[in-house]
Amino acid sequence: MSDYITTFSKRHFKILEPDYDEIDIHDIAHSLSMLTRANGHFPIFYSVGQHCVACAQEALSSGLDGKTALFCLLHDASEGYISDVTRPVKKYIPQYIEIEKRIQDAIYTKFAGKVPDETESKNIAKTDDALLYHEFYALMGERLSDAEPALYSRPVFETEPFLRTEKKYIDMFNRLTMNLI
């Protein structure tokens, strides 16, 4: 058996050697709409796809540029190919981190033309962490820090049918890449 997965579109994606031709935004949107946030521990199904769309919308609402919003939309796209490992565990698995970065960088390069620079990476992390905080507060009643990060958008933290999320993801991708091509 080879080191690949068969994607929704029937592509054979090689995990250790990501090929740009095998990276498909529809595979990513489909998979992320079916993966749950918080490792399945939220009281409702809330998908990684919903989170990514919310991150892109938050980036735009907070005044970040379209390229950074695209990075925010794509920031968890590698999970569409290799799933995710929770933050407290991930730091102890250096090979996973290396594989995830290789795939994520290939995705960024294919769809945004480059890997985020230091400033863009900080803005992605800030946006991601703000959504994480508000997701946990809205869905679990838990504050992840003493300081509540500002939200400029109005995300809705509820279960959404995966086909709707998949469409929203593709629509946001199309909107953000329209001016990049």
PyMOL CGO cylinders between C-alpha atoms (Angstrom):
from pymol import cmd
from pymol.cgo import CYLINDER

trace = [
    CYLINDER, 0.00, 0.00, 0.00, 1.31, 3.44, -0.93, 0.3, 1, 1, 1, 1, 1, 1,
    CYLINDER, 1.31, 3.44, -0.93, 1.46, 6.49, 1.30, 0.3, 1, 1, 1, 1, 1, 1,
    CYLINDER, 1.46, 6.49, 1.30, -1.55, 8.21, -0.20, 0.3, 1, 1, 1, 1, 1, 1,
    CYLINDER, -1.55, 8.21, -0.20, -5.17, 8.83, 0.57, 0.3, 1, 1, 1, 1, 1, 1,
    CYLINDER, -5.17, 8.83, 0.57, -8.00, 8.74, -1.92, 0.3, 1, 1, 1, 1, 1, 1,
    CYLINDER, -8.00, 8.74, -1.92, -9.81, 12.05, -1.78, 0.3, 1, 1, 1, 1, 1, 1,
    CYLINDER, -9.81, 12.05, -1.78, -13.45, 12.90, -2.35, 0.3, 1, 1, 1, 1, 1, 1,
    CYLINDER, -13.45, 12.90, -2.35, -12.65, 13.67, -6.02, 0.3, 1, 1, 1, 1, 1, 1,
    CYLINDER, -12.65, 13.67, -6.02, -10.88, 10.30, -6.31, 0.3, 1, 1, 1, 1, 1, 1,
    CYLINDER, -10.88, 10.30, -6.31, -7.40, 11.81, -6.46, 0.3, 1, 1, 1, 1, 1, 1,
    CYLINDER, -7.40, 11.81, -6.46, -4.51, 9.95, -4.87, 0.3, 1, 1, 1, 1, 1, 1,
    CYLINDER, -4.51, 9.95, -4.87, -2.93, 12.50, -2.57, 0.3, 1, 1, 1, 1, 1, 1,
    CYLINDER, -2.93, 12.50, -2.57, 0.56, 11.52, -1.42, 0.3, 1, 1, 1, 1, 1, 1,
    CYLINDER, 0.56, 11.52, -1.42, 0.84, 12.64, 2.18, 0.3, 1, 1, 1, 1, 1, 1,
    CYLINDER, 0.84, 12.64, 2.18, 4.64, 12.79, 2.28, 0.3, 1, 1, 1, 1, 1, 1,
    CYLINDER, 4.64, 12.79, 2.28, 5.07, 14.26, -1.20, 0.3, 1, 1, 1, 1, 1, 1,
    CYLINDER, 5.07, 14.26, -1.20, 2.21, 16.69, -1.83, 0.3, 1, 1, 1, 1, 1, 1,
    CYLINDER, 2.21, 16.69, -1.83, 1.76, 17.32, -5.55, 0.3, 1, 1, 1, 1, 1, 1,
    CYLINDER, 1.76, 17.32, -5.55, 0.18, 20.65, -6.56, 0.3, 1, 1, 1, 1, 1, 1,
    CYLINDER, 0.18, 20.65, -6.56, -1.85, 18.85, -9.24, 0.3, 1, 1, 1, 1, 1, 1,
    CYLINDER, -1.85, 18.85, -9.24, -3.46, 16.64, -6.59, 0.3, 1, 1, 1, 1, 1, 1,
    CYLINDER, -3.46, 16.64, -6.59, -4.44, 19.53, -4.28, 0.3, 1, 1, 1, 1, 1, 1,
    CYLINDER, -4.44, 19.53, -4.28, -8.07, 20.37, -4.99, 0.3, 1, 1, 1, 1, 1, 1,
    CYLINDER, -8.07, 20.37, -4.99, -10.04, 23.12, -3.26, 0.3, 1, 1, 1, 1, 1, 1,
    CYLINDER, -10.04, 23.12, -3.26, -13.25, 21.07, -3.57, 0.3, 1, 1, 1, 1, 1, 1,
    CYLINDER, -13.25, 21.07, -3.57, -11.62, 18.15, -1.73, 0.3, 1, 1, 1, 1, 1, 1,
    CYLINDER, -11.62, 18.15, -1.73, -10.50, 20.54, 0.99, 0.3, 1, 1, 1, 1, 1, 1,
    CYLINDER, -10.50, 20.54, 0.99, -13.92, 22.21, 1.30, 0.3, 1, 1, 1, 1, 1, 1,
    CYLINDER, -13.92, 22.21, 1.30, -15.70, 18.86, 1.39, 0.3, 1, 1, 1, 1, 1, 1,
    CYLINDER, -15.70, 18.86, 1.39, -13.42, 17.32, 3.99, 0.3, 1, 1, 1, 1, 1, 1,
    CYLINDER, -13.42, 17.32, 3.99, -13.31, 20.36, 6.27, 0.3, 1, 1, 1, 1, 1, 1,
    CYLINDER, -13.31, 20.36, 6.27, -17.09, 20.61, 6.23, 0.3, 1, 1, 1, 1, 1, 1,
    CYLINDER, -17.09, 20.61, 6.23, -17.21, 17.04, 7.59, 0.3, 1, 1, 1, 1, 1, 1,
    CYLINDER, -17.21, 17.04, 7.59, -14.50, 17.43, 10.29, 0.3, 1, 1, 1, 1, 1, 1,
    CYLINDER, -14.50, 17.43, 10.29, -15.52, 18.61, 13.73, 0.3, 1, 1, 1, 1, 1, 1,
    CYLINDER, -15.52, 18.61, 13.73, -13.79, 21.28, 15.79, 0.3, 1, 1, 1, 1, 1, 1,
    CYLINDER, -13.79, 21.28, 15.79, -12.52, 20.63, 19.31, 0.3, 1, 1, 1, 1, 1, 1,
    CYLINDER, -12.52, 20.63, 19.31, -11.85, 16.98, 18.50, 0.3, 1, 1, 1, 1, 1, 1,
    CYLINDER, -11.85, 16.98, 18.50, -15.60, 16.33, 18.71, 0.3, 1, 1, 1, 1, 1, 1,
    CYLINDER, -15.60, 16.33, 18.71, -16.02, 17.68, 22.23, 0.3, 1, 1, 1, 1, 1, 1,
    CYLINDER, -16.02, 17.68, 22.23, -18.35, 20.57, 21.49, 0.3, 1, 1, 1, 1, 1, 1,
    CYLINDER, -18.35, 20.57, 21.49, -21.95, 19.77, 22.46, 0.3, 1, 1, 1, 1, 1, 1,
    CYLINDER, -21.95, 19.77, 22.46, -22.99, 20.22, 18.82, 0.3, 1, 1, 1, 1, 1, 1,
    CYLINDER, -22.99, 20.22, 18.82, -21.37, 19.51, 15.48, 0.3, 1, 1, 1, 1, 1, 1,
    CYLINDER, -21.37, 19.51, 15.48, -19.41, 22.58, 14.48, 0.3, 1, 1, 1, 1, 1, 1,
    CYLINDER, -19.41, 22.58, 14.48, -17.05, 21.96, 11.58, 0.3, 1, 1, 1, 1, 1, 1,
    CYLINDER, -17.05, 21.96, 11.58, -13.52, 23.01, 10.76, 0.3, 1, 1, 1, 1, 1, 1,
    CYLINDER, -13.52, 23.01, 10.76, -14.96, 24.35, 7.50, 0.3, 1, 1, 1, 1, 1, 1,
    CYLINDER, -14.96, 24.35, 7.50, -17.32, 26.66, 9.41, 0.3, 1, 1, 1, 1, 1, 1,
    CYLINDER, -17.32, 26.66, 9.41, -14.38, 27.82, 11.51, 0.3, 1, 1, 1, 1, 1, 1,
    CYLINDER, -14.38, 27.82, 11.51, -12.27, 28.57, 8.42, 0.3, 1, 1, 1, 1, 1, 1,
    CYLINDER, -12.27, 28.57, 8.42, -15.03, 30.55, 6.71, 0.3, 1, 1, 1, 1, 1, 1,
    CYLINDER, -15.03, 30.55, 6.71, -15.57, 32.46, 9.97, 0.3, 1, 1, 1, 1, 1, 1,
    CYLINDER, -15.57, 32.46, 9.97, -11.82, 33.20, 10.16, 0.3, 1, 1, 1, 1, 1, 1,
    CYLINDER, -11.82, 33.20, 10.16, -11.78, 34.58, 6.61, 0.3, 1, 1, 1, 1, 1, 1,
    CYLINDER, -11.78, 34.58, 6.61, -14.85, 36.73, 7.34, 0.3, 1, 1, 1, 1, 1, 1,
    CYLINDER, -14.85, 36.73, 7.34, -13.28, 37.94, 10.59, 0.3, 1, 1, 1, 1, 1, 1,
    CYLINDER, -13.28, 37.94, 10.59, -10.08, 38.88, 8.73, 0.3, 1, 1, 1, 1, 1, 1,
    CYLINDER, -10.08, 38.88, 8.73, -12.07, 40.95, 6.23, 0.3, 1, 1, 1, 1, 1, 1,
    CYLINDER, -12.07, 40.95, 6.23, -14.26, 42.52, 8.94, 0.3, 1, 1, 1, 1, 1, 1,
    CYLINDER, -14.26, 42.52, 8.94, -11.21, 43.51, 10.99, 0.3, 1, 1, 1, 1, 1, 1,
    CYLINDER, -11.21, 43.51, 10.99, -9.67, 45.32, 8.01, 0.3, 1, 1, 1, 1, 1, 1,
    CYLINDER, -9.67, 45.32, 8.01, -7.07, 42.77, 6.93, 0.3, 1, 1, 1, 1, 1, 1,
    CYLINDER, -7.07, 42.77, 6.93, -6.44, 42.47, 3.19, 0.3, 1, 1, 1, 1, 1, 1,
    CYLINDER, -6.44, 42.47, 3.19, -7.88, 39.83, 0.89, 0.3, 1, 1, 1, 1, 1, 1,
    CYLINDER, -7.88, 39.83, 0.89, -4.65, 37.83, 0.73, 0.3, 1, 1, 1, 1, 1, 1,
    CYLINDER, -4.65, 37.83, 0.73, -4.57, 37.50, 4.52, 0.3, 1, 1, 1, 1, 1, 1,
    CYLINDER, -4.57, 37.50, 4.52, -8.26, 36.57, 4.51, 0.3, 1, 1, 1, 1, 1, 1,
    CYLINDER, -8.26, 36.57, 4.51, -7.44, 33.85, 1.96, 0.3, 1, 1, 1, 1, 1, 1,
    CYLINDER, -7.44, 33.85, 1.96, -4.66, 32.61, 4.24, 0.3, 1, 1, 1, 1, 1, 1,
    CYLINDER, -4.66, 32.61, 4.24, -7.20, 32.54, 7.09, 0.3, 1, 1, 1, 1, 1, 1,
    CYLINDER, -7.20, 32.54, 7.09, -9.62, 30.52, 4.96, 0.3, 1, 1, 1, 1, 1, 1,
    CYLINDER, -9.62, 30.52, 4.96, -6.85, 28.04, 4.10, 0.3, 1, 1, 1, 1, 1, 1,
    CYLINDER, -6.85, 28.04, 4.10, -5.07, 27.93, 7.48, 0.3, 1, 1, 1, 1, 1, 1,
    CYLINDER, -5.07, 27.93, 7.48, -6.48, 24.50, 8.43, 0.3, 1, 1, 1, 1, 1, 1,
    CYLINDER, -6.48, 24.50, 8.43, -6.63, 23.10, 4.87, 0.3, 1, 1, 1, 1, 1, 1,
    CYLINDER, -6.63, 23.10, 4.87, -3.96, 20.48, 5.58, 0.3, 1, 1, 1, 1, 1, 1,
    CYLINDER, -3.96, 20.48, 5.58, -6.47, 18.90, 7.99, 0.3, 1, 1, 1, 1, 1, 1,
    CYLINDER, -6.47, 18.90, 7.99, -8.51, 18.01, 4.92, 0.3, 1, 1, 1, 1, 1, 1,
    CYLINDER, -8.51, 18.01, 4.92, -5.74, 15.57, 4.04, 0.3, 1, 1, 1, 1, 1, 1,
    CYLINDER, -5.74, 15.57, 4.04, -4.31, 14.47, 7.41, 0.3, 1, 1, 1, 1, 1, 1,
    CYLINDER, -4.31, 14.47, 7.41, -7.00, 15.40, 9.94, 0.3, 1, 1, 1, 1, 1, 1,
    CYLINDER, -7.00, 15.40, 9.94, -5.81, 17.17, 13.08, 0.3, 1, 1, 1, 1, 1, 1,
    CYLINDER, -5.81, 17.17, 13.08, -4.15, 16.51, 16.38, 0.3, 1, 1, 1, 1, 1, 1,
    CYLINDER, -4.15, 16.51, 16.38, -5.11, 18.67, 19.36, 0.3, 1, 1, 1, 1, 1, 1,
    CYLINDER, -5.11, 18.67, 19.36, -2.74, 21.52, 20.28, 0.3, 1, 1, 1, 1, 1, 1,
    CYLINDER, -2.74, 21.52, 20.28, -1.61, 19.99, 23.59, 0.3, 1, 1, 1, 1, 1, 1,
    CYLINDER, -1.61, 19.99, 23.59, -0.55, 16.77, 21.83, 0.3, 1, 1, 1, 1, 1, 1,
    CYLINDER, -0.55, 16.77, 21.83, 0.71, 18.15, 18.51, 0.3, 1, 1, 1, 1, 1, 1,
    CYLINDER, 0.71, 18.15, 18.51, 3.77, 19.79, 20.07, 0.3, 1, 1, 1, 1, 1, 1,
    CYLINDER, 3.77, 19.79, 20.07, 5.04, 16.33, 21.06, 0.3, 1, 1, 1, 1, 1, 1,
    CYLINDER, 5.04, 16.33, 21.06, 4.85, 14.90, 17.53, 0.3, 1, 1, 1, 1, 1, 1,
    CYLINDER, 4.85, 14.90, 17.53, 7.56, 16.62, 15.48, 0.3, 1, 1, 1, 1, 1, 1,
    CYLINDER, 7.56, 16.62, 15.48, 7.06, 14.41, 12.42, 0.3, 1, 1, 1, 1, 1, 1,
    CYLINDER, 7.06, 14.41, 12.42, 3.36, 15.29, 12.30, 0.3, 1, 1, 1, 1, 1, 1,
    CYLINDER, 3.36, 15.29, 12.30, 4.24, 18.99, 12.53, 0.3, 1, 1, 1, 1, 1, 1,
    CYLINDER, 4.24, 18.99, 12.53, 6.73, 18.60, 9.67, 0.3, 1, 1, 1, 1, 1, 1,
    CYLINDER, 6.73, 18.60, 9.67, 4.22, 16.75, 7.45, 0.3, 1, 1, 1, 1, 1, 1,
    CYLINDER, 4.22, 16.75, 7.45, 1.46, 19.23, 8.27, 0.3, 1, 1, 1, 1, 1, 1,
    CYLINDER, 1.46, 19.23, 8.27, 3.74, 22.17, 7.39, 0.3, 1, 1, 1, 1, 1, 1,
    CYLINDER, 3.74, 22.17, 7.39, 4.82, 20.59, 4.11, 0.3, 1, 1, 1, 1, 1, 1,
    CYLINDER, 4.82, 20.59, 4.11, 1.19, 20.08, 3.06, 0.3, 1, 1, 1, 1, 1, 1,
    CYLINDER, 1.19, 20.08, 3.06, 0.03, 23.46, 4.36, 0.3, 1, 1, 1, 1, 1, 1,
    CYLINDER, 0.03, 23.46, 4.36, 2.85, 25.30, 2.58, 0.3, 1, 1, 1, 1, 1, 1,
    CYLINDER, 2.85, 25.30, 2.58, 2.01, 23.51, -0.68, 0.3, 1, 1, 1, 1, 1, 1,
    CYLINDER, 2.01, 23.51, -0.68, -1.65, 24.56, -0.29, 0.3, 1, 1, 1, 1, 1, 1,
    CYLINDER, -1.65, 24.56, -0.29, -0.75, 28.18, 0.45, 0.3, 1, 1, 1, 1, 1, 1,
    CYLINDER, -0.75, 28.18, 0.45, 1.63, 28.28, -2.51, 0.3, 1, 1, 1, 1, 1, 1,
    CYLINDER, 1.63, 28.28, -2.51, -0.86, 26.73, -4.92, 0.3, 1, 1, 1, 1, 1, 1,
    CYLINDER, -0.86, 26.73, -4.92, -3.78, 28.98, -4.02, 0.3, 1, 1, 1, 1, 1, 1,
    CYLINDER, -3.78, 28.98, -4.02, -2.17, 32.19, -2.70, 0.3, 1, 1, 1, 1, 1, 1,
    CYLINDER, -2.17, 32.19, -2.70, 1.09, 32.13, -4.64, 0.3, 1, 1, 1, 1, 1, 1,
    CYLINDER, 1.09, 32.13, -4.64, 3.23, 32.08, -1.53, 0.3, 1, 1, 1, 1, 1, 1,
    CYLINDER, 3.23, 32.08, -1.53, 3.57, 31.04, 2.09, 0.3, 1, 1, 1, 1, 1, 1,
    CYLINDER, 3.57, 31.04, 2.09, 2.48, 33.72, 4.59, 0.3, 1, 1, 1, 1, 1, 1,
    CYLINDER, 2.48, 33.72, 4.59, 5.24, 36.02, 5.79, 0.3, 1, 1, 1, 1, 1, 1,
    CYLINDER, 5.24, 36.02, 5.79, 5.83, 36.76, 9.49, 0.3, 1, 1, 1, 1, 1, 1,
    CYLINDER, 5.83, 36.76, 9.49, 3.27, 39.59, 9.69, 0.3, 1, 1, 1, 1, 1, 1,
    CYLINDER, 3.27, 39.59, 9.69, 0.64, 37.59, 7.81, 0.3, 1, 1, 1, 1, 1, 1,
    CYLINDER, 0.64, 37.59, 7.81, 1.31, 34.56, 10.03, 0.3, 1, 1, 1, 1, 1, 1,
    CYLINDER, 1.31, 34.56, 10.03, 0.79, 36.68, 13.15, 0.3, 1, 1, 1, 1, 1, 1,
    CYLINDER, 0.79, 36.68, 13.15, -2.50, 38.02, 11.76, 0.3, 1, 1, 1, 1, 1, 1,
    CYLINDER, -2.50, 38.02, 11.76, -3.66, 34.49, 10.88, 0.3, 1, 1, 1, 1, 1, 1,
    CYLINDER, -3.66, 34.49, 10.88, -2.80, 33.25, 14.39, 0.3, 1, 1, 1, 1, 1, 1,
    CYLINDER, -2.80, 33.25, 14.39, -4.51, 36.25, 16.03, 0.3, 1, 1, 1, 1, 1, 1,
    CYLINDER, -4.51, 36.25, 16.03, -7.66, 35.69, 13.97, 0.3, 1, 1, 1, 1, 1, 1,
    CYLINDER, -7.66, 35.69, 13.97, -7.62, 31.92, 14.57, 0.3, 1, 1, 1, 1, 1, 1,
    CYLINDER, -7.62, 31.92, 14.57, -7.13, 32.38, 18.33, 0.3, 1, 1, 1, 1, 1, 1,
    CYLINDER, -7.13, 32.38, 18.33, -9.93, 34.95, 18.54, 0.3, 1, 1, 1, 1, 1, 1,
    CYLINDER, -9.93, 34.95, 18.54, -12.35, 32.55, 16.85, 0.3, 1, 1, 1, 1, 1, 1,
    CYLINDER, -12.35, 32.55, 16.85, -11.14, 29.69, 19.05, 0.3, 1, 1, 1, 1, 1, 1,
    CYLINDER, -11.14, 29.69, 19.05, -11.81, 31.77, 22.17, 0.3, 1, 1, 1, 1, 1, 1,
    CYLINDER, -11.81, 31.77, 22.17, -15.32, 32.74, 21.03, 0.3, 1, 1, 1, 1, 1, 1,
    CYLINDER, -15.32, 32.74, 21.03, -16.16, 29.21, 19.84, 0.3, 1, 1, 1, 1, 1, 1,
    CYLINDER, -16.16, 29.21, 19.84, -15.27, 27.78, 23.24, 0.3, 1, 1, 1, 1, 1, 1,
    CYLINDER, -15.27, 27.78, 23.24, -17.15, 30.51, 25.08, 0.3, 1, 1, 1, 1, 1, 1,
    CYLINDER, -17.15, 30.51, 25.08, -20.27, 30.20, 22.91, 0.3, 1, 1, 1, 1, 1, 1,
    CYLINDER, -20.27, 30.20, 22.91, -20.35, 26.41, 22.78, 0.3, 1, 1, 1, 1, 1, 1,
    CYLINDER, -20.35, 26.41, 22.78, -18.77, 25.34, 26.07, 0.3, 1, 1, 1, 1, 1, 1,
    CYLINDER, -18.77, 25.34, 26.07, -19.14, 28.39, 28.33, 0.3, 1, 1, 1, 1, 1, 1,
    CYLINDER, -19.14, 28.39, 28.33, -15.36, 28.34, 28.82, 0.3, 1, 1, 1, 1, 1, 1,
    CYLINDER, -15.36, 28.34, 28.82, -13.09, 31.36, 28.61, 0.3, 1, 1, 1, 1, 1, 1,
    CYLINDER, -13.09, 31.36, 28.61, -9.69, 30.24, 27.31, 0.3, 1, 1, 1, 1, 1, 1,
    CYLINDER, -9.69, 30.24, 27.31, -7.94, 33.35, 28.67, 0.3, 1, 1, 1, 1, 1, 1,
    CYLINDER, -7.94, 33.35, 28.67, -8.60, 36.31, 30.92, 0.3, 1, 1, 1, 1, 1, 1,
    CYLINDER, -8.60, 36.31, 30.92, -8.60, 38.75, 28.02, 0.3, 1, 1, 1, 1, 1, 1,
    CYLINDER, -8.60, 38.75, 28.02, -11.48, 38.41, 25.59, 0.3, 1, 1, 1, 1, 1, 1,
    CYLINDER, -11.48, 38.41, 25.59, -10.28, 39.06, 22.05, 0.3, 1, 1, 1, 1, 1, 1,
    CYLINDER, -10.28, 39.06, 22.05, -12.32, 41.47, 19.96, 0.3, 1, 1, 1, 1, 1, 1,
    CYLINDER, -12.32, 41.47, 19.96, -14.52, 40.10, 17.18, 0.3, 1, 1, 1, 1, 1, 1,
    CYLINDER, -14.52, 40.10, 17.18, -15.37, 42.37, 14.25, 0.3, 1, 1, 1, 1, 1, 1,
    CYLINDER, -15.37, 42.37, 14.25, -17.64, 39.90, 12.46, 0.3, 1, 1, 1, 1, 1, 1,
    CYLINDER, -17.64, 39.90, 12.46, -20.74, 38.14, 13.73, 0.3, 1, 1, 1, 1, 1, 1,
    CYLINDER, -20.74, 38.14, 13.73, -20.09, 34.40, 13.44, 0.3, 1, 1, 1, 1, 1, 1,
    CYLINDER, -20.09, 34.40, 13.44, -22.91, 32.02, 14.26, 0.3, 1, 1, 1, 1, 1, 1,
    CYLINDER, -22.91, 32.02, 14.26, -21.73, 29.07, 16.32, 0.3, 1, 1, 1, 1, 1, 1,
    CYLINDER, -21.73, 29.07, 16.32, -24.31, 26.44, 15.51, 0.3, 1, 1, 1, 1, 1, 1,
    CYLINDER, -24.31, 26.44, 15.51, -24.58, 23.25, 13.52, 0.3, 1, 1, 1, 1, 1, 1,
    CYLINDER, -24.58, 23.25, 13.52, -24.79, 23.85, 9.80, 0.3, 1, 1, 1, 1, 1, 1,
    CYLINDER, -24.79, 23.85, 9.80, -25.44, 21.20, 7.14, 0.3, 1, 1, 1, 1, 1, 1,
    CYLINDER, -25.44, 21.20, 7.14, -22.13, 20.14, 5.66, 0.3, 1, 1, 1, 1, 1, 1,
    CYLINDER, -22.13, 20.14, 5.66, -23.22, 20.85, 2.07, 0.3, 1, 1, 1, 1, 1, 1,
    CYLINDER, -23.22, 20.85, 2.07, -23.99, 24.46, 3.05, 0.3, 1, 1, 1, 1, 1, 1,
    CYLINDER, -23.99, 24.46, 3.05, -20.59, 24.80, 4.71, 0.3, 1, 1, 1, 1, 1, 1,
    CYLINDER, -20.59, 24.80, 4.71, -18.87, 23.27, 1.70, 0.3, 1, 1, 1, 1, 1, 1,
    CYLINDER, -18.87, 23.27, 1.70, -20.62, 25.79, -0.59, 0.3, 1, 1, 1, 1, 1, 1,
    CYLINDER, -20.62, 25.79, -0.59, -19.78, 28.72, 1.70, 0.3, 1, 1, 1, 1, 1, 1,
    CYLINDER, -19.78, 28.72, 1.70, -16.13, 27.64, 1.74, 0.3, 1, 1, 1, 1, 1, 1,
    CYLINDER, -16.13, 27.64, 1.74, -15.98, 27.46, -2.07, 0.3, 1, 1, 1, 1, 1, 1,
    CYLINDER, -15.98, 27.46, -2.07, -17.87, 30.76, -2.43, 0.3, 1, 1, 1, 1, 1, 1,
    CYLINDER, -17.87, 30.76, -2.43, -15.46, 32.49, -0.02, 0.3, 1, 1, 1, 1, 1, 1,
    CYLINDER, -15.46, 32.49, -0.02, -12.48, 30.96, -1.84, 0.3, 1, 1, 1, 1, 1, 1,
    CYLINDER, -12.48, 30.96, -1.84, -13.81, 32.20, -5.19, 0.3, 1, 1, 1, 1, 1, 1,
    CYLINDER, -13.81, 32.20, -5.19, -14.47, 35.64, -3.77, 0.3, 1, 1, 1, 1, 1, 1,
    CYLINDER, -14.47, 35.64, -3.77, -10.98, 35.91, -2.31, 0.3, 1, 1, 1, 1, 1, 1,
    CYLINDER, -10.98, 35.91, -2.31, -9.11, 34.54, -5.32, 0.3, 1, 1, 1, 1, 1, 1,
    CYLINDER, -9.11, 34.54, -5.32, -11.03, 36.50, -7.96, 0.3, 1, 1, 1, 1, 1, 1,
    CYLINDER, -11.03, 36.50, -7.96, -8.52, 39.36, -7.83, 0.3, 1, 1, 1, 1, 1, 1,
    CYLINDER, -8.52, 39.36, -7.83, -5.42, 37.17, -7.38, 0.3, 1, 1, 1, 1, 1, 1,
    CYLINDER, -5.42, 37.17, -7.38, -5.55, 35.44, -10.75, 0.3, 1, 1, 1, 1, 1, 1,
]
cmd.load_cgo(trace, "trace")
